[in-house]
Amino acid sequence: MSSLIVESEHNVFISSMWGERRSATHQAPSSNDSERNTQHQISIPILMYHEVGEGPNNLFVPNLDFYAQMKYLQENGYQTITLAQASIMLAARQDTSKKVVLTFDDGCASFYHDALPVLDEMHQTATFFIISDLVDAPGYVTWEQVEKLSNLGIEIGGHTKTHPLLAQIDPLFLDSEIAGNKKDIEAKTALKITSFCYPSGSYSPQVVAKVKEAGYTAAVTMEPGMASSENDPFLLPRWGVLNKEPLRIFINHIQ
């Protein structure tokens, strides 16, 4: 992953997750996953990953930790679904008990080499957000791998062309970064791309409007929380998964 992207993502990630971690460590896991869903609200956890493997900061989840997390899902009857599927379920207020969304930002090669084999073994899926101008670059997946991932049931999502802070760039470049990213992926893969991820969680009302205009149907932020039917589908929160955190925190997030 580009060092600039790592620094940007890491700083925002730690800032947004600090308050969440302080509260999560004091919460006991729910005893009943159906408690997510009430008469008025349907909820589903969306988990945010970046890299699987050993690395210099909290964006890297060690292989053994990731394996333990996926094993927990399998052994406890959880079913992973894509972000596209989740957004439909939330809009229709369908039962999301025991459903979880796994998202991976940036299009890193470690997803293909380290995460995918575990997902395949555990019969799980994910949504994989790619930066179209960095596909085929060192440390990132190739277009050939993107097609293989899609053929295996992994949802491919948009993450802009170059990973800028969208709320801070010249608005003249928003169409290129957002709609251009979608067009790039669809031209290379013949897929219909409907899910988007704001780089480093940076967005504004104008940015959100451009995401909608580009034809996406759902988007995720870096704000911590359980996604629900009450959320704007273009501002869905996620629980971040950190390096070497206890399994109990992962369990808290999905219950």
Backbone bond lengths (Angstrom), bond angles and torsions (degrees), N, CA, C in turn:
res aa  C-N    CA-C-N  psi(-1)  N-CA   C-N-CA  omega(-1)  CA-C   N-CA-C  phi
1 M - - - 1.456 - - 1.522 108.87 -
2 S 1.323 117.66 140.70 1.455 122.69 178.57 1.527 110.55 -54.77
3 S 1.346 116.81 138.75 1.466 120.31 -178.06 1.518 111.51 -63.25
4 L 1.340 117.95 -34.09 1.459 120.80 178.35 1.514 111.23 -66.96
5 I 1.332 116.59 -40.14 1.457 120.45 178.17 1.519 109.89 -66.85
6 V 1.316 116.74 -42.35 1.468 120.59 179.28 1.519 110.46 -58.09
7 E 1.337 117.24 -48.11 1.465 120.51 -177.64 1.525 111.04 -63.53
8 S 1.327 116.56 -44.44 1.464 120.68 -179.32 1.520 111.14 -63.43
9 E 1.335 115.98 -49.83 1.460 119.99 -178.18 1.520 110.72 -63.87
10 H 1.325 116.79 -42.56 1.457 120.63 -176.17 1.522 111.02 -63.60
11 N 1.328 117.78 -44.83 1.456 120.83 -178.91 1.522 112.08 -63.03
12 V 1.328 116.67 -45.73 1.462 120.58 179.48 1.518 110.10 -66.81
13 F 1.326 115.95 -41.16 1.458 122.15 -177.71 1.524 110.53 -59.55
14 I 1.325 116.87 -49.83 1.458 120.90 -177.54 1.522 110.41 -65.81
15 S 1.329 117.38 -41.12 1.459 121.17 179.99 1.516 111.56 -61.16
16 S 1.338 116.66 -45.53 1.462 120.20 -175.86 1.516 112.43 -76.14
17 M 1.337 117.10 -27.25 1.450 120.21 -175.04 1.527 113.88 -91.12
18 W 1.351 118.48 -13.85 1.458 119.44 -172.93 1.517 112.21 -60.42
19 G 1.319 116.84 -49.16 1.459 119.44 179.85 1.509 111.67 -63.95
20 E 1.326 115.94 -37.06 1.475 120.59 178.62 1.511 110.87 -61.96
21 R 1.361 117.33 -44.46 1.457 120.34 -177.06 1.532 110.29 -63.95
22 R 1.331 116.81 -38.80 1.471 120.07 -178.01 1.518 110.86 -63.01
23 S 1.325 117.10 -37.58 1.466 118.85 -179.55 1.519 111.49 -81.62
24 A 1.346 116.68 -36.41 1.464 119.41 -175.87 1.519 111.84 -64.87
25 T 1.334 117.03 -34.21 1.455 118.92 -177.49 1.525 112.19 -69.78
26 H 1.322 117.45 -12.61 1.463 120.57 179.77 1.525 112.84 -107.75
27 Q 1.325 116.44 8.27 1.453 119.99 -178.52 1.519 110.32 -105.02
28 A 1.312 116.20 134.37 1.458 120.17 174.39 1.517 109.00 -82.82
29 P 1.353 118.34 143.26 1.453 120.27 178.59 1.520 111.52 -59.02
30 S 1.324 115.95 144.06 1.454 120.83 175.14 1.515 109.97 -64.98
31 S 1.310 116.98 145.10 1.457 120.68 -179.05 1.508 112.02 -88.92
32 N 1.316 117.95 -6.49 1.463 120.08 -174.88 1.517 109.48 -145.60
33 D 1.340 116.83 111.23 1.453 120.40 -177.17 1.508 112.36 -65.96
34 S 1.321 119.13 -22.19 1.458 120.47 178.95 1.524 111.23 -67.69
35 E 1.371 116.90 -12.95 1.452 120.19 177.68 1.527 111.64 -65.13
36 R 1.328 117.44 -18.11 1.459 120.27 174.96 1.517 110.77 -57.05
37 N 1.352 115.93 -38.99 1.451 121.47 -171.73 1.523 110.92 -101.07
38 T 1.317 116.54 127.37 1.455 121.76 176.47 1.513 108.33 -121.78
39 Q 1.308 115.18 -179.43 1.457 119.72 -179.26 1.530 111.16 -61.43
40 H 1.329 116.73 -29.03 1.454 120.09 -172.34 1.529 113.68 -108.26
41 Q 1.331 117.71 -14.35 1.459 119.50 -172.86 1.519 111.97 -144.93
42 I 1.333 115.49 135.86 1.459 122.52 174.62 1.520 107.66 -111.14
43 S 1.327 117.62 133.20 1.463 121.03 -176.89 1.522 111.53 -126.95
44 I 1.329 114.84 156.27 1.463 120.61 175.53 1.522 108.45 -152.25
45 P 1.334 118.02 136.99 1.464 119.18 177.17 1.525 111.02 -79.36
46 I 1.324 115.58 132.42 1.464 121.82 172.41 1.524 105.97 -113.44
47 L 1.314 116.81 120.89 1.461 121.70 -176.97 1.523 110.16 -100.51
48 M 1.317 116.24 139.70 1.462 122.21 -178.13 1.523 111.01 -110.00
49 Y 1.328 115.11 119.96 1.467 122.58 173.52 1.534 108.71 -118.52
50 H 1.325 115.32 161.90 1.461 121.09 170.51 1.527 110.05 -122.66
51 E 1.323 115.76 -66.43 1.466 119.82 -178.86 1.530 110.68 -124.12
52 V 1.324 115.81 147.13 1.462 122.03 171.26 1.523 106.85 -111.67
53 G 1.330 115.92 124.81 1.457 120.83 -177.20 1.519 110.28 136.79
54 E 1.320 116.24 -172.82 1.460 121.39 179.37 1.525 109.16 -89.32
55 G 1.341 116.45 136.46 1.452 119.78 -179.89 1.511 111.77 -158.54
56 P 1.340 116.65 178.89 1.464 121.56 -170.84 1.522 116.09 -82.34
57 N 1.333 118.55 -5.37 1.466 118.42 -176.52 1.522 110.82 -147.87
58 N 1.318 116.49 -175.45 1.460 121.92 -173.85 1.522 114.68 -74.15
59 L 1.331 117.46 -2.32 1.463 119.46 176.65 1.526 111.78 -77.74
60 F 1.322 117.19 -12.48 1.465 121.89 -178.69 1.528 110.19 -98.04
61 V 1.327 116.84 119.91 1.462 121.95 175.52 1.522 107.60 -98.86
62 P 1.333 118.31 119.17 1.466 120.59 -177.89 1.527 112.21 -56.94
63 N 1.331 115.48 149.96 1.458 121.21 -176.97 1.522 112.58 -55.77
64 L 1.337 116.36 -43.97 1.466 119.19 -177.88 1.523 111.41 -66.45
65 D 1.318 117.19 -36.65 1.462 120.47 177.52 1.526 110.77 -66.01
66 F 1.322 116.09 -44.36 1.463 119.68 179.71 1.526 110.20 -62.97
67 Y 1.328 116.35 -41.23 1.463 119.77 178.78 1.533 110.36 -61.28
68 A 1.318 116.91 -43.52 1.473 121.12 -179.87 1.528 110.67 -63.32
69 Q 1.319 117.24 -38.79 1.468 120.78 179.35 1.527 110.89 -65.23
70 M 1.327 116.34 -45.50 1.467 119.60 -179.79 1.533 111.22 -69.00
71 K 1.332 116.31 -33.60 1.461 120.50 176.74 1.523 110.16 -64.90
72 Y 1.328 116.67 -39.17 1.465 120.37 177.73 1.526 110.34 -61.68
73 L 1.313 117.20 -43.96 1.466 120.31 178.48 1.521 110.28 -58.93
74 Q 1.324 115.96 -47.25 1.462 119.95 -177.35 1.526 111.61 -63.87
75 E 1.314 116.76 -46.92 1.464 120.54 -174.46 1.522 113.07 -72.79
76 N 1.315 117.00 -18.02 1.465 120.20 -177.88 1.528 113.41 -110.83
77 G 1.313 115.43 17.18 1.457 120.39 170.69 1.510 116.87 75.78
78 Y 1.343 117.70 21.87 1.457 120.28 177.98 1.529 110.44 -84.46
79 Q 1.308 115.76 144.16 1.455 121.90 177.11 1.519 109.15 -117.53
80 T 1.328 116.79 123.54 1.451 119.74 175.78 1.523 109.56 -84.22
81 I 1.328 115.21 142.28 1.459 122.03 176.68 1.519 107.82 -131.61
82 T 1.321 117.06 166.50 1.459 120.30 179.74 1.523 110.83 -80.69
83 L 1.321 115.62 165.83 1.454 119.45 176.83 1.524 110.62 -63.30
84 A 1.323 116.90 -38.19 1.466 120.10 178.12 1.522 110.92 -59.76
85 Q 1.329 116.95 -44.19 1.461 120.76 178.34 1.523 111.22 -65.09
86 A 1.338 116.19 -41.54 1.465 120.25 -178.72 1.529 111.70 -64.03
87 S 1.323 116.91 -41.16 1.461 119.37 -178.47 1.520 111.06 -64.33
88 I 1.325 117.03 -34.81 1.472 121.03 176.47 1.519 110.11 -67.46
89 M 1.333 116.57 -43.59 1.460 120.59 -179.65 1.523 111.75 -64.28
90 L 1.331 116.99 -40.69 1.461 120.03 179.27 1.526 110.86 -65.80
91 A 1.323 116.58 -42.75 1.466 120.21 -179.32 1.527 111.32 -64.14
92 A 1.343 116.16 -36.30 1.459 121.16 -178.66 1.523 112.40 -88.79
93 R 1.340 116.30 -1.75 1.475 122.73 -177.84 1.529 111.60 54.47
94 Q 1.315 114.93 44.88 1.461 120.99 176.55 1.524 110.26 -83.12
95 D 1.318 116.50 160.99 1.460 121.90 -179.30 1.529 110.12 -66.61
96 T 1.319 116.96 121.46 1.460 121.44 179.84 1.529 112.73 -110.84
97 S 1.315 117.37 15.42 1.466 120.46 179.11 1.526 109.68 -56.46
98 K 1.335 115.50 135.88 1.467 123.20 179.26 1.528 113.41 63.64
99 K 1.324 117.22 19.62 1.470 121.29 175.75 1.535 108.50 -105.47
100 V 1.322 116.06 141.28 1.459 122.98 179.96 1.527 108.35 -140.82
101 V 1.336 116.58 143.94 1.461 121.65 174.47 1.523 108.92 -110.86
102 L 1.317 116.76 127.22 1.458 122.54 174.38 1.528 108.17 -104.12
103 T 1.340 117.71 123.94 1.453 120.23 176.96 1.527 109.36 -120.28
104 F 1.327 115.38 143.80 1.463 122.28 179.72 1.521 108.29 -127.44
105 D 1.334 116.39 120.34 1.453 121.68 -176.11 1.528 112.51 -91.66
106 D 1.322 115.93 148.08 1.466 126.12 165.11 1.519 115.87 92.75
107 G 1.320 119.73 -14.88 1.465 119.69 176.98 1.512 114.11 76.05
108 C 1.320 117.29 31.94 1.468 121.69 -177.13 1.525 112.06 -71.24
109 A 1.334 115.27 146.90 1.461 120.93 -178.62 1.521 112.12 -64.65
110 S 1.339 117.69 -24.36 1.463 119.80 -179.54 1.523 111.61 -62.52
111 F 1.320 117.69 -25.81 1.460 118.76 176.49 1.517 110.28 -62.63
112 Y 1.317 115.64 -46.12 1.467 120.20 -177.88 1.534 111.34 -67.12
113 H 1.317 116.54 -42.14 1.465 120.16 -172.85 1.532 113.56 -87.16
114 D 1.325 117.72 -31.76 1.464 120.37 -173.54 1.524 114.54 -112.33
115 A 1.334 117.33 -41.36 1.466 119.60 -177.71 1.520 112.37 -81.58
116 L 1.322 116.79 -42.91 1.468 120.65 -174.79 1.526 113.55 -57.50
117 P 1.338 119.95 -45.42 1.463 118.77 179.31 1.530 113.26 -59.13
118 V 1.331 116.38 -35.82 1.472 120.09 178.81 1.527 110.03 -70.73
119 L 1.325 117.27 -44.55 1.468 120.49 177.66 1.526 110.54 -58.90
120 D 1.311 115.87 -41.82 1.466 120.20 179.73 1.527 110.56 -64.07
121 E 1.320 116.78 -44.26 1.470 120.58 179.64 1.526 111.66 -62.13
122 M 1.327 116.56 -38.29 1.458 121.16 -176.12 1.529 112.90 -92.26
123 H 1.340 116.87 3.08 1.475 122.25 179.26 1.534 111.09 59.36
124 Q 1.336 115.12 46.18 1.454 121.27 179.26 1.528 110.10 -117.62
125 T 1.321 115.93 165.47 1.460 121.03 179.39 1.514 109.88 -129.98
126 A 1.333 117.22 -178.04 1.465 121.14 -177.49 1.522 109.68 -163.11
127 T 1.328 114.79 169.72 1.462 122.27 170.39 1.519 107.10 -112.49
128 F 1.320 116.30 129.47 1.466 123.68 -171.28 1.527 108.83 -119.11
129 F 1.337 116.31 110.55 1.462 121.57 -176.01 1.525 110.41 -91.50
130 I 1.338 116.78 125.54 1.459 119.36 -175.74 1.534 112.51 -117.75
131 I 1.313 114.22 146.77 1.470 123.98 175.18 1.527 105.24 -94.53
132 S 1.309 117.67 108.09 1.470 119.46 -166.17 1.531 113.83 -62.92
133 D 1.327 119.02 -34.61 1.459 119.48 -179.55 1.528 112.77 -73.90
134 L 1.325 117.52 -12.40 1.468 120.31 -179.52 1.530 112.90 -102.33
135 V 1.323 117.45 -3.90 1.468 119.18 174.03 1.530 107.80 -62.94
136 D 1.311 116.79 135.89 1.474 125.87 -176.00 1.533 112.70 81.51
137 A 1.336 118.48 -3.13 1.465 120.46 176.42 1.532 109.38 -82.42
138 P 1.314 118.69 156.74 1.474 120.99 178.43 1.525 111.31 -55.98
139 G 1.309 116.60 132.94 1.454 121.99 179.12 1.508 114.47 89.52
140 Y 1.334 116.15 -4.40 1.465 120.81 -179.00 1.523 109.99 -122.00
141 V 1.329 115.83 164.24 1.460 119.55 179.29 1.525 110.80 -69.37
142 T 1.319 115.30 162.42 1.459 122.19 174.59 1.521 108.89 -97.42
143 W 1.332 116.28 165.20 1.467 118.91 176.91 1.531 110.78 -63.69
144 E 1.319 116.14 -34.01 1.472 119.36 177.02 1.529 110.28 -62.41
145 Q 1.314 116.78 -41.70 1.466 120.32 178.39 1.526 111.51 -67.81
146 V 1.323 117.22 -36.46 1.470 120.70 177.43 1.523 109.73 -59.49
147 E 1.319 117.06 -44.06 1.468 120.06 178.87 1.522 111.17 -64.52
148 K 1.327 117.22 -40.16 1.465 120.46 178.44 1.535 110.28 -63.84
149 L 1.313 116.65 -40.91 1.455 120.22 179.12 1.529 110.34 -61.06
150 S 1.313 116.00 -45.97 1.458 120.00 179.16 1.521 111.37 -61.00
151 N 1.318 116.58 -41.01 1.467 120.46 179.30 1.521 111.96 -64.65
152 L 1.338 116.86 -22.93 1.459 121.46 179.11 1.529 112.29 -91.11
153 G 1.324 116.99 3.93 1.458 120.49 176.38 1.507 115.28 96.06
154 I 1.341 117.77 5.13 1.461 121.19 176.50 1.526 108.56 -79.07
155 E 1.335 117.01 128.92 1.453 119.43 176.61 1.529 110.00 -76.56
156 I 1.320 116.59 132.84 1.461 121.87 175.61 1.524 108.33 -97.91
157 G 1.331 116.04 127.20 1.455 120.78 -179.76 1.510 111.47 -120.28
158 G 1.341 116.69 165.84 1.451 122.38 -179.75 1.518 112.83 -90.10
159 H 1.349 115.27 144.37 1.471 121.33 -179.38 1.528 109.86 -142.38
160 T 1.310 116.56 31.95 1.470 127.67 -177.48 1.529 112.18 74.80
161 K 1.336 114.82 175.46 1.464 120.94 179.25 1.523 112.21 -82.93
162 T 1.349 116.76 -38.94 1.467 119.43 -172.78 1.524 115.04 -130.33
163 H 1.334 118.04 3.58 1.463 123.43 177.63 1.531 113.92 67.22
164 P 1.334 119.28 48.30 1.461 120.10 175.17 1.519 111.06 -84.15
165 L 1.324 116.45 167.80 1.459 121.20 170.17 1.525 106.40 -80.20
166 L 1.311 116.84 101.53 1.460 121.40 -168.64 1.523 113.73 -61.29
167 A 1.314 117.55 -32.86 1.461 119.99 -178.99 1.522 112.18 -73.54
168 Q 1.341 116.99 -10.64 1.461 120.51 -174.74 1.522 114.26 -112.31
169 I 1.324 118.06 -11.92 1.465 119.12 -177.26 1.523 110.90 -84.22
170 D 1.315 115.99 165.58 1.460 121.67 175.74 1.529 108.53 -58.89
171 P 1.325 119.00 125.86 1.467 121.66 -178.96 1.523 113.70 -54.77
172 L 1.330 116.92 -21.37 1.461 120.16 178.92 1.533 111.98 -63.89
173 F 1.340 116.39 -21.85 1.459 120.42 -177.79 1.531 113.29 -95.19
174 L 1.320 117.91 -3.18 1.463 120.18 -176.06 1.528 112.36 -63.64
175 D 1.318 117.20 -43.48 1.467 119.11 -179.89 1.519 111.30 -60.84
176 S 1.319 116.63 -42.89 1.460 119.91 179.87 1.518 111.42 -63.24
177 E 1.324 116.73 -44.16 1.464 120.57 -176.84 1.528 112.20 -70.97
178 I 1.317 117.52 -37.76 1.469 120.74 -173.11 1.532 111.54 -94.50
179 A 1.333 116.84 -61.60 1.467 119.76 178.73 1.524 110.47 -68.40
180 G 1.346 116.25 -36.25 1.462 119.77 179.67 1.510 112.68 -63.45
181 N 1.322 116.10 -38.35 1.466 121.46 176.50 1.525 110.89 -60.65
182 K 1.311 116.27 -46.12 1.465 121.59 179.82 1.529 110.63 -62.22
183 K 1.322 116.10 -44.45 1.468 120.46 -179.73 1.525 111.35 -64.83
184 D 1.322 116.41 -39.96 1.471 120.67 178.30 1.526 111.15 -58.09
185 I 1.323 115.38 -50.37 1.465 119.81 -176.63 1.530 110.40 -65.31
186 E 1.299 116.22 -44.79 1.472 119.78 -177.95 1.522 111.24 -65.93
187 A 1.332 117.41 -34.76 1.465 120.27 178.80 1.527 111.62 -69.77
188 K 1.329 115.98 -35.28 1.472 120.18 -177.93 1.520 112.62 -80.32
189 T 1.323 117.25 -27.01 1.466 119.79 -170.42 1.518 115.00 -120.49
190 A 1.321 118.53 -14.71 1.472 123.30 -174.78 1.529 111.39 65.78
191 L 1.342 116.94 19.26 1.458 120.92 176.92 1.523 109.85 -89.98
192 K 1.330 116.60 158.78 1.459 121.32 170.61 1.524 106.72 -99.75
193 I 1.331 116.93 115.26 1.456 122.77 -175.49 1.521 109.71 -95.82
194 T 1.341 117.01 122.48 1.467 120.35 -175.17 1.529 113.82 -123.28
195 S 1.331 118.21 -11.16 1.466 121.19 -176.56 1.521 110.61 -112.49
196 F 1.335 115.57 141.35 1.469 121.61 -175.45 1.528 109.97 -132.17
197 C 1.332 114.65 152.20 1.470 121.53 176.95 1.521 108.66 -131.66
198 Y 1.343 116.95 126.53 1.460 121.61 179.51 1.535 110.06 -73.69
199 P 1.325 119.68 120.98 1.468 120.75 179.46 1.525 112.03 -57.44
200 S 1.307 115.49 128.77 1.469 122.77 -178.36 1.520 112.51 54.53
201 G 1.327 117.10 21.24 1.453 121.81 177.23 1.518 113.94 71.03
202 S 1.329 118.37 17.31 1.461 122.24 -175.72 1.529 111.24 -88.79
203 Y 1.336 115.86 119.17 1.462 119.84 177.96 1.519 109.68 -152.57
204 S 1.310 115.54 167.55 1.457 123.88 177.00 1.520 106.46 -148.94
205 P 1.328 119.48 169.45 1.459 119.61 177.06 1.536 112.67 -54.55
206 Q 1.332 117.26 -38.05 1.461 120.31 179.05 1.525 111.10 -67.05
207 V 1.321 116.39 -39.77 1.468 120.69 178.65 1.524 110.14 -63.89
208 V 1.320 117.26 -46.62 1.463 121.21 179.32 1.531 110.35 -59.56
209 A 1.324 116.78 -41.51 1.464 120.69 178.71 1.523 111.02 -61.83
210 K 1.318 117.50 -38.28 1.464 121.16 178.88 1.529 111.43 -68.95
211 V 1.327 117.19 -34.96 1.467 121.02 177.00 1.533 109.64 -63.70
212 K 1.316 116.32 -44.85 1.466 120.49 177.16 1.529 110.49 -62.52
213 E 1.318 116.16 -45.49 1.461 121.88 -177.89 1.523 111.49 -61.51
214 A 1.329 116.73 -32.44 1.466 121.00 -179.09 1.521 112.90 -71.52
215 G 1.328 116.90 -15.48 1.456 119.73 178.15 1.516 115.51 104.88
216 Y 1.328 116.24 7.32 1.466 118.76 173.70 1.534 108.72 -73.07
217 T 1.321 116.76 156.02 1.465 120.50 -179.98 1.526 112.60 -115.78
218 A 1.330 118.00 -9.34 1.468 121.64 178.16 1.518 108.66 -157.46
219 A 1.338 115.29 152.17 1.464 120.22 178.30 1.520 109.69 -148.96
220 V 1.333 114.98 148.75 1.465 120.65 -178.69 1.520 110.84 -115.42
221 T 1.335 114.38 149.71 1.455 122.71 177.77 1.520 109.25 -107.29
222 M 1.337 116.12 -171.38 1.462 121.20 171.68 1.520 110.43 -108.62
223 E 1.314 117.13 14.02 1.461 120.47 178.41 1.531 109.25 -78.52
224 P 1.329 118.08 132.00 1.461 120.52 -175.32 1.523 112.76 -74.65
225 G 1.319 115.78 143.60 1.459 120.47 176.29 1.509 112.19 151.31
226 M 1.317 114.77 169.87 1.455 122.87 176.43 1.525 108.60 -85.74
227 A 1.325 117.42 128.14 1.466 120.62 177.76 1.520 109.13 -73.14
228 S 1.328 116.17 142.83 1.454 119.30 -177.79 1.518 111.30 -143.11
229 S 1.316 114.55 170.59 1.457 121.71 178.02 1.519 111.75 -66.38
230 E 1.324 117.70 -13.53 1.455 121.53 178.30 1.525 112.36 -87.19
231 N 1.331 117.10 -12.96 1.458 120.44 179.42 1.524 111.58 -75.43
232 D 1.317 116.02 150.66 1.458 121.18 164.90 1.533 106.43 -62.34
233 P 1.343 119.61 126.40 1.468 120.41 -178.18 1.521 113.87 -63.27
234 F 1.340 117.42 -11.46 1.460 120.93 177.05 1.529 112.11 -100.68
235 L 1.327 116.19 7.98 1.464 121.50 178.54 1.528 110.20 -139.16
236 L 1.308 116.65 48.06 1.461 120.81 -176.60 1.531 110.67 -77.24
237 P 1.335 117.46 129.87 1.470 120.79 178.54 1.522 111.10 -79.06
238 R 1.325 115.23 163.81 1.477 121.24 178.35 1.520 109.84 -140.49
239 W 1.327 114.78 153.17 1.460 120.46 170.00 1.532 107.61 -91.02
240 G 1.317 116.84 123.31 1.459 119.97 176.18 1.513 111.59 -77.66
241 V 1.326 116.48 141.39 1.464 122.29 176.38 1.518 107.67 -105.64
242 L 1.336 115.96 118.67 1.453 122.01 -172.88 1.519 112.71 -99.53
243 N 1.313 114.79 163.49 1.454 123.29 176.95 1.532 111.09 -62.38
244 K 1.315 115.45 125.24 1.470 123.25 171.35 1.527 114.27 56.66
245 E 1.329 117.43 33.84 1.454 118.50 175.08 1.530 109.38 -85.51
246 P 1.325 118.31 153.45 1.468 120.86 -177.70 1.532 111.66 -61.00
247 L 1.310 115.90 147.65 1.455 121.04 179.50 1.528 111.00 -59.09
248 R 1.331 117.81 -30.31 1.462 120.19 -178.14 1.527 112.03 -62.59
249 I 1.330 117.89 -29.56 1.467 119.63 177.49 1.530 109.63 -70.39
250 F 1.321 116.27 -41.43 1.472 120.39 174.34 1.529 110.19 -57.10
251 I 1.320 116.37 -43.87 1.463 121.19 -179.41 1.519 110.43 -64.31
252 N 1.326 117.33 -41.32 1.466 120.10 177.08 1.523 111.56 -57.72
253 H 1.308 116.28 -40.09 1.462 120.54 -176.59 1.528 112.92 -65.38
254 I 1.318 117.14 -32.91 1.469 118.52 -172.85 1.528 113.02 -94.63
255 Q 1.322 117.54 -5.23 1.464 119.04 -177.10 1.517 111.69 -102.87
